[in-house]
């Protein structure tokens, strides 16, 4: 059938993290009969503030043929066991959303159910003590998981990376070009469409044209093709997610090298801290309706660990998503498809899943409507799912010290989130809504307990003798503490295995 005839020319509009991740994956998987071009302009800056990832990035790197040691060295990367949230429940509070398993189950009952019972009896430690990722993070320790020892908590250790996003894009560009991707330097000024509305070619500022069968829009928030050319609408979520500005600034590194991202809540937003081998990335995400740009910059600079290495760089954004991420022969990847603040380090992950979804539903010349509809259905589900998890951080809080926090604590939330919170309050139970759901039970549990949600334990926990349960939980804490203590510090691990060479001096 003509509809199944393969397409030949793939044109990626925009570079940066989204563009070069797309090029790297497609050039690795589509090795015969495809011409892949990427258009980017040195005149146009990239957002490039996303430097923290979640564990699924390891799967992407493996599929794209990325050697993790080479990547760590090339991108000044460090390892990430989770995210510390400071001042989110209330001022002075702290908890870690750690990757990987929490403690040990009894029957079908998960560790948080056991902890809730002990907490009600006044016999529980801070929840962080029951997860190896959290304990190791607090001690600045890191090592790889050891699947050869399935009975130890070390087998379930999960991790991601912090890296310099611009260096990651540069690294992937080298791999992509080595596999035949053609980079075209130029600034796009117009997209020309066929009679049926499909994009035929784009026009560069010097008059050159670049055609394509499939166009991947990685042009960031400008959304040159999906938004400007094809006119696909945008669904705004600013009634739940108030932050619409960010300031980003690097600063000098300080010891120790922490294996986690830090998110510190302020009066009208929050500040990120991401440690790399050569510097620390920082940023202040805030609501322009509640905080002036000047005050946001002052707060950011006053809370750096080291000397700033540049002036704060502003970024404006609108939380939400495209009504459709795939329209005709254009697929939007990255910020062109939507934006969710990087509170849970999902920006790069959403690029990754968009690319893998495109591979799974890759079109022929006919661009079958069923494939496009399925892509858009999954895109909507994923963005909405991540949206709800991020909203939960703001909704479940005891803070009312500013107008920003008062609004968030008392606002109405989407029904999908309200139903999930009600189930947690009733019995701390979690049921996955679909395979594409990103955040699993461990993530929801750590965040909701850390944020202060009042939950009742599953009544089945009451079948366990309280004395036996107390001894079981004490043993769990002791084993996790011993395993963490035996791990090297992250600095020792990096020095031994993947220390990055110094970057060339700028001048």
C-alpha positions as CSV (number, residue, x, y, z in Angstrom):
1,X,0.0,0.0,0.0
2,X,1.2,3.5,-0.8
3,X,0.4,4.6,2.8
4,X,3.1,2.2,4.1
5,X,5.8,3.5,1.8
6,X,8.7,4.7,4.0
7,X,9.5,8.3,4.4
8,X,13.1,9.3,3.5
9,X,13.8,12.8,4.7
10,X,13.6,13.7,8.4
11,X,14.2,17.4,9.1
12,X,14.7,18.4,12.8
13,X,14.0,22.1,13.4
14,X,16.1,23.4,16.3
15,X,19.1,22.0,18.1
16,X,19.7,22.2,21.9
17,X,18.9,19.2,24.1
18,X,15.7,18.3,22.3
19,X,17.1,18.5,18.8
20,X,20.2,16.6,19.4
21,X,18.6,13.9,21.6
22,X,16.2,13.4,18.6
23,X,19.0,13.3,16.1
24,X,21.0,10.9,18.3
25,X,18.2,8.4,18.7
26,X,17.0,8.5,15.2
27,X,20.4,8.2,13.7
28,X,21.1,5.2,15.9
29,X,17.9,3.3,15.1
30,X,17.3,4.3,11.5
31,X,20.5,3.1,9.9
32,X,19.4,2.5,6.3
33,X,17.6,4.6,3.8
34,X,17.0,7.7,5.9
35,X,18.4,11.2,5.5
36,X,18.4,13.2,8.8
37,X,19.1,16.9,8.8
38,X,19.1,19.3,11.8
39,X,18.7,23.0,11.4
40,X,19.9,25.3,14.1
41,X,21.2,28.8,14.3
42,X,24.1,30.1,16.5
43,X,22.2,33.4,16.6
44,X,19.4,31.8,18.7
45,X,20.1,30.9,22.3
46,X,18.8,27.8,23.9
47,X,17.0,27.6,27.3
48,X,19.4,24.9,28.5
49,X,18.6,25.2,32.2
50,X,17.5,21.6,32.6
51,X,20.5,19.9,34.1
52,X,18.9,17.3,36.3
53,X,17.4,14.0,35.1
54,X,15.5,11.0,36.4
55,X,16.6,7.3,36.1
56,X,14.9,6.6,32.8
57,X,17.7,8.7,31.1
58,X,19.9,5.7,31.5
59,X,17.6,3.7,29.2
60,X,17.7,6.5,26.6
61,X,21.4,6.6,26.7
62,X,21.7,2.9,26.2
63,X,19.3,2.9,23.3
64,X,21.1,5.8,21.7
65,X,24.4,4.0,22.0
66,X,25.9,6.4,24.6
67,X,28.7,5.2,26.8
68,X,28.0,6.5,30.3
69,X,31.6,7.0,31.3
70,X,32.3,9.1,28.2
71,X,29.1,11.0,28.7
72,X,29.8,11.7,32.4
73,X,33.3,13.0,31.5
74,X,32.1,15.1,28.5
75,X,29.3,16.8,30.4
76,X,30.9,17.4,33.8
77,X,28.2,15.1,35.2
78,X,27.5,13.9,38.7
79,X,25.2,11.3,40.0
80,X,21.7,11.9,41.4
81,X,19.9,9.7,44.0
82,X,16.9,12.0,44.4
83,X,15.7,15.5,45.2
84,X,15.7,17.2,48.6
85,X,12.8,19.5,49.2
86,X,13.4,22.2,51.8
87,X,10.7,24.5,53.2
88,X,7.9,22.9,51.2
89,X,5.8,21.4,54.0
90,X,6.6,24.4,56.2
91,X,9.6,26.6,56.8
92,X,12.5,24.6,58.2
93,X,11.2,21.2,56.9
94,X,13.2,18.8,54.7
95,X,12.6,15.5,53.0
96,X,14.1,13.6,50.1
97,X,12.2,12.2,47.2
98,X,14.6,9.3,46.5
99,X,14.7,7.0,43.5
100,X,14.4,3.3,44.0
101,X,12.8,1.1,46.6
102,X,11.6,2.1,50.0
103,X,12.6,-0.4,52.8
104,X,11.1,-3.9,52.7
105,X,7.5,-5.1,52.4
106,X,5.6,-7.5,54.6
107,X,3.3,-9.7,52.6
108,X,1.6,-7.3,50.1
109,X,2.0,-4.3,52.5
110,X,4.5,-1.8,51.4
111,X,7.0,-0.1,53.8
112,X,5.1,3.2,54.0
113,X,2.0,1.4,55.4
114,X,4.1,-0.1,58.1
115,X,5.7,3.3,58.8
116,X,2.3,5.0,59.1
117,X,1.3,2.5,61.8
118,X,4.5,3.1,63.7
119,X,4.2,6.8,63.3
120,X,0.7,6.7,64.8
121,X,2.2,4.9,67.8
122,X,5.0,7.5,68.1
123,X,7.7,4.9,67.3
124,X,8.8,5.9,63.8
125,X,11.9,7.9,62.7
126,X,11.8,10.4,59.8
127,X,10.7,8.6,56.7
128,X,14.0,9.2,55.0
129,X,15.6,6.6,57.3
130,X,13.7,3.8,55.5
131,X,15.1,4.3,52.0
132,X,18.7,3.7,51.0
133,X,18.7,6.4,48.4
134,X,17.7,9.0,51.0
135,X,20.2,7.8,53.6
136,X,23.0,7.7,51.2
137,X,22.1,11.1,49.7
138,X,22.2,12.7,53.2
139,X,25.7,11.3,53.7
140,X,26.9,12.4,50.1
141,X,27.6,8.7,49.2
142,X,27.1,7.0,45.9
143,X,27.9,3.7,44.1
144,X,26.3,1.6,41.4
145,X,23.5,-0.9,42.3
146,X,24.7,-4.4,42.8
147,X,22.2,-6.9,41.3
148,X,24.5,-9.8,42.3
149,X,23.3,-9.2,45.9
150,X,19.5,-9.3,45.6
151,X,19.0,-9.6,49.4
152,X,20.7,-6.3,50.1
153,X,19.2,-2.8,49.7
154,X,22.1,-2.0,47.4
155,X,20.4,-4.1,44.7
156,X,17.6,-1.6,44.5
157,X,19.7,1.5,44.4
158,X,18.5,3.7,41.5
159,X,20.1,6.8,40.1
160,X,20.1,9.4,37.4
161,X,22.5,12.2,36.4
162,X,23.1,15.9,36.8
163,X,24.9,17.3,33.7
164,X,25.5,20.5,31.8
165,X,22.7,20.4,29.3
166,X,24.6,22.4,26.6
167,X,27.6,20.0,26.9
168,X,25.1,17.0,26.7
169,X,23.7,18.5,23.4
170,X,27.3,19.0,22.1
171,X,28.2,15.4,23.0
172,X,25.1,14.0,21.3
173,X,25.8,16.3,18.3
174,X,29.2,14.6,17.9
175,X,27.7,11.2,18.0
176,X,24.9,12.1,15.6
177,X,27.2,13.7,13.0
178,X,29.5,10.7,13.2
179,X,26.4,8.6,12.2
180,X,25.6,10.8,9.2
181,X,23.3,13.5,10.5
182,X,23.8,16.7,8.6
183,X,23.8,19.9,10.6
184,X,22.5,23.0,8.7
185,X,23.4,26.4,10.2
186,X,20.7,28.9,9.6
187,X,17.8,30.8,11.0
188,X,14.3,29.8,9.7
189,X,12.1,32.7,8.6
190,X,9.2,30.9,7.1
191,X,7.5,27.5,6.6
192,X,5.9,26.8,3.3
193,X,2.9,24.4,3.3
194,X,1.3,22.3,0.6
195,X,-2.3,22.5,-0.4
196,X,-3.2,19.9,2.2
197,X,-1.6,21.9,5.0
198,X,1.5,19.6,5.4
199,X,4.8,21.4,5.7
200,X,6.7,21.2,2.4
201,X,9.9,23.1,3.3
202,X,11.3,25.8,5.5
203,X,13.0,29.0,4.3
204,X,16.2,30.2,5.9
205,X,17.2,33.9,6.3
206,X,19.7,33.6,3.4
207,X,17.1,32.2,1.0
208,X,18.0,28.6,1.2
209,X,15.2,26.0,1.5
210,X,15.2,22.7,3.3
211,X,12.5,20.2,2.6
212,X,11.4,17.1,4.4
213,X,8.9,14.3,4.6
214,X,8.7,14.5,8.4
215,X,9.5,17.6,10.4
216,X,10.4,17.4,14.1
217,X,9.8,20.7,15.8
218,X,12.4,21.2,18.4
219,X,12.3,25.0,18.2
220,X,11.5,25.4,21.9
221,X,8.9,27.8,23.1
222,X,8.8,29.6,19.8
223,X,7.1,26.4,18.3
224,X,7.9,27.6,14.8
225,X,6.1,24.8,13.0
226,X,3.5,23.3,15.4
227,X,2.4,26.6,16.7
228,X,3.3,29.4,14.3
229,X,2.9,27.5,11.0
230,X,0.2,24.9,11.8
231,X,-1.6,27.0,14.4
232,X,-2.1,24.2,17.0
233,X,-3.5,25.7,20.2
234,X,-2.0,25.6,23.7
235,X,-3.8,24.6,26.9
236,X,-2.7,26.8,29.8
237,X,-2.4,25.4,33.3
238,X,-1.6,28.6,35.1
239,X,-4.6,28.4,37.5
240,X,-2.8,25.5,39.3
241,X,0.8,26.3,38.4
242,X,1.4,29.9,39.2
243,X,5.2,30.1,38.4
244,X,5.8,31.7,35.0
245,X,9.4,33.0,35.2
246,X,12.9,31.6,36.0
247,X,16.3,33.1,36.6
248,X,19.3,30.8,36.1
249,X,22.9,31.3,37.2
250,X,25.9,29.1,37.7
251,X,28.2,29.5,40.7
252,X,31.4,28.0,41.9
253,X,31.4,24.5,43.4
254,X,31.6,23.9,47.1
255,X,32.3,20.7,49.0
256,X,30.9,18.2,49.6
257,X,29.7,17.0,46.2
258,X,26.1,16.2,47.0
259,X,24.4,13.3,45.0
260,X,21.0,15.0,44.8
261,X,19.2,18.0,43.5
262,X,17.9,20.5,46.0
263,X,14.7,22.4,45.7
264,X,14.2,25.2,48.3
265,X,10.8,26.8,48.5
266,X,10.7,30.6,48.8
267,X,7.8,33.1,49.3
268,X,6.7,33.1,45.7
269,X,8.4,30.1,44.1
270,X,11.4,27.8,44.6
271,X,15.1,27.6,43.9
272,X,17.0,24.7,42.4
273,X,20.6,23.7,43.2
274,X,22.3,21.1,40.9
275,X,25.9,20.2,41.6
276,X,28.2,19.4,38.7
277,X,31.8,18.5,38.6
278,X,33.0,22.0,37.5
279,X,30.3,24.2,39.0
280,X,26.8,24.3,40.6
281,X,23.7,25.2,38.6
282,X,21.1,27.4,40.3
283,X,17.9,28.9,39.4
284,X,14.8,30.6,40.9
285,X,11.4,29.6,39.5
286,X,8.7,32.1,40.6
287,X,5.4,33.7,40.0
288,X,5.7,37.2,38.4
289,X,2.3,38.0,39.9
290,X,3.8,37.6,43.4
291,X,7.5,38.4,43.0
292,X,9.2,41.1,41.0
293,X,12.1,40.2,38.8
294,X,14.4,42.3,40.9
295,X,13.4,40.6,44.2
296,X,13.6,37.2,42.5
297,X,17.2,37.9,41.5
298,X,18.1,39.2,44.9
299,X,16.7,36.0,46.5
300,X,18.5,33.8,44.1
301,X,21.9,35.5,44.5
302,X,21.5,35.6,48.3
303,X,21.1,31.9,48.5
304,X,24.0,30.6,46.4
305,X,26.7,28.4,47.9
306,X,29.5,29.9,46.0
307,X,30.5,33.0,43.9
308,X,28.2,33.5,40.9
309,X,29.9,32.9,37.6
310,X,27.5,35.0,35.4
311,X,24.6,37.3,35.7
312,X,21.2,35.6,36.2
313,X,19.6,34.7,32.9
314,X,15.8,35.2,32.6
315,X,13.4,32.7,31.1
316,X,9.7,33.3,30.6
317,X,7.3,30.3,30.2
318,X,3.7,29.3,30.2
319,X,2.9,26.1,32.0
320,X,0.7,23.8,29.8
321,X,0.8,21.8,26.7
322,X,0.0,21.8,23.0
323,X,-3.5,20.6,22.2
324,X,-1.8,18.2,19.8
325,X,1.9,17.4,19.7
326,X,1.6,15.7,16.3
327,X,-0.2,17.6,13.5
328,X,0.0,16.5,9.9
329,X,3.7,15.9,9.2
330,X,5.0,17.8,12.2
331,X,5.9,16.3,15.6
332,X,6.7,18.7,18.4
333,X,9.4,17.5,20.9
334,X,10.5,19.3,24.0
335,X,9.3,22.8,24.9
336,X,7.5,23.1,21.5
337,X,5.1,20.5,22.8
338,X,4.5,22.0,26.3
339,X,6.2,23.2,29.4
340,X,6.1,21.9,33.0
341,X,8.4,23.6,35.5
342,X,11.5,21.4,36.4
343,X,10.4,20.7,40.0
344,X,10.7,17.0,39.5
345,X,13.4,17.1,36.7
346,X,10.9,16.0,34.0
347,X,11.9,18.3,31.2
348,X,14.5,16.0,29.6
349,X,12.4,13.0,30.4
350,X,9.5,14.4,28.4
351,X,11.9,14.9,25.5
352,X,12.9,11.3,25.8
353,X,9.4,9.9,25.9
354,X,8.3,12.1,23.0
355,X,11.2,10.7,20.9
356,X,10.5,7.1,21.9
357,X,6.8,7.5,21.2
358,X,7.7,8.8,17.7
359,X,9.9,5.8,17.1
360,X,7.1,3.4,18.2
361,X,4.5,5.1,16.0
362,X,6.9,6.1,13.2
363,X,4.9,7.1,10.1
364,X,4.9,6.0,6.5
365,X,4.2,8.4,3.6
366,X,0.5,8.2,4.3
367,X,0.8,9.6,7.9
368,X,-2.0,7.4,9.2
369,X,-4.6,9.2,11.3
370,X,-4.8,6.4,13.9
371,X,-1.0,6.6,14.6
372,X,-1.2,10.3,15.0
373,X,-4.3,10.1,17.3
374,X,-2.5,7.5,19.5
375,X,0.6,9.7,19.8
376,X,-1.5,12.6,20.8
377,X,-3.5,10.6,23.3
378,X,-0.3,9.4,25.0
379,X,1.1,12.9,24.9
380,X,-2.0,14.2,26.7
381,X,-2.0,11.5,29.3
382,X,1.7,11.9,30.1
383,X,1.6,15.7,30.5
384,X,-1.5,15.6,32.6
385,X,0.0,12.8,34.8
386,X,3.2,14.8,35.4
387,X,1.1,18.0,35.9
388,X,-0.9,16.4,38.7
389,X,2.3,15.3,40.5
390,X,3.8,18.7,40.4
391,X,0.5,20.4,41.6
392,X,0.5,18.0,44.6
393,X,3.7,19.6,45.8
394,X,2.0,23.0,46.0
395,X,-1.5,21.9,47.2
396,X,-0.3,19.6,50.0
397,X,1.4,22.1,52.3
398,X,1.0,23.7,55.7
399,X,2.4,27.0,54.4
400,X,0.2,30.1,54.4
401,X,2.8,32.7,55.1
402,X,2.5,34.5,51.7
403,X,-0.4,35.1,49.3
404,X,1.3,32.7,46.9
405,X,1.2,29.8,49.4
406,X,-2.3,30.7,50.7
407,X,-3.8,30.5,47.2
408,X,-2.1,27.2,46.4
409,X,-3.0,25.5,49.7
410,X,-6.7,26.3,49.3
411,X,-7.1,26.1,45.5
412,X,-9.3,23.5,43.8
413,X,-7.3,20.9,41.9
414,X,-8.0,18.7,38.9
415,X,-10.4,15.9,39.7
416,X,-7.8,13.3,38.8
417,X,-5.5,14.7,41.5
418,X,-8.3,15.2,44.0
419,X,-9.3,11.5,43.7
420,X,-5.8,10.3,44.2
421,X,-5.3,12.5,47.3
422,X,-8.6,11.2,48.7
423,X,-7.5,7.6,48.3
424,X,-4.2,8.3,50.0
425,X,-5.9,10.1,52.9
426,X,-8.3,7.1,53.3
427,X,-5.8,4.3,53.3
428,X,-2.4,5.4,51.8
429,X,-3.2,3.2,48.8
430,X,-2.0,3.7,45.3
431,X,-3.1,2.2,42.0
432,X,-1.4,2.9,38.7
433,X,-3.7,4.5,36.1
434,X,-1.8,3.4,33.1
435,X,1.6,2.1,31.8
436,X,2.6,5.5,30.7
437,X,2.3,6.9,34.2
438,X,5.7,8.2,35.2
439,X,5.6,8.6,38.9
440,X,5.0,5.3,40.8
441,X,3.9,4.6,44.3
442,X,7.3,5.3,45.9
443,X,7.4,8.8,44.5
444,X,3.9,9.7,45.5
445,X,4.4,8.3,49.0
446,X,7.6,10.1,49.7
447,X,6.3,13.5,48.4
448,X,2.9,13.3,50.2
449,X,4.4,12.2,53.5
450,X,7.1,14.8,53.2
451,X,4.5,17.5,52.4
452,X,2.5,16.6,55.4
453,X,-0.6,14.8,54.0
454,X,-2.5,13.2,56.8
455,X,-3.0,9.5,55.9
456,X,-4.4,6.5,57.6
457,X,-2.6,3.2,57.1
458,X,-4.1,0.2,55.4
459,X,-6.2,-1.6,58.1
460,X,-4.5,-4.9,57.2
461,X,-1.3,-3.6,58.9
462,X,-3.1,-4.2,62.2
463,X,-2.9,-7.9,61.7
464,X,0.9,-7.7,62.5
465,X,1.9,-7.8,66.1
466,X,3.1,-4.3,67.1
467,X,6.2,-5.6,68.9
468,X,7.2,-7.6,65.8
469,X,6.5,-4.7,63.6
470,X,8.7,-2.4,65.7
471,X,11.6,-4.8,65.6
472,X,11.2,-5.3,61.9
473,X,11.3,-1.5,61.3
474,X,14.2,-1.0,63.6
475,X,16.2,-3.8,61.7
476,X,15.3,-2.1,58.4
477,X,16.8,1.2,59.6
478,X,19.9,-0.5,60.9
479,X,20.6,-2.5,57.7
480,X,20.1,0.6,55.5
481,X,22.4,2.7,57.7
482,X,25.1,0.0,57.6
483,X,24.9,-0.3,53.8
484,X,25.0,3.4,53.2
485,X,28.0,3.8,55.6
486,X,30.0,1.2,53.5
487,X,29.5,3.2,50.3
488,X,32.1,5.6,49.0
489,X,31.4,9.3,48.9
490,X,30.3,10.6,45.5
491,X,33.5,12.5,45.1
492,X,35.6,9.4,45.8
493,X,33.5,7.4,43.3
494,X,33.9,10.0,40.6
495,X,37.6,10.5,41.2
496,X,38.1,6.7,40.9
497,X,35.8,6.1,37.8
498,X,34.8,9.0,35.7
499,X,36.4,12.3,36.6
500,X,36.0,14.9,33.9
501,X,39.0,16.7,32.5
502,X,39.2,20.4,33.1
503,X,37.2,22.5,30.6
504,X,39.3,24.8,28.3
505,X,39.7,28.3,29.6
506,X,37.4,30.9,28.1
507,X,39.1,33.8,26.4
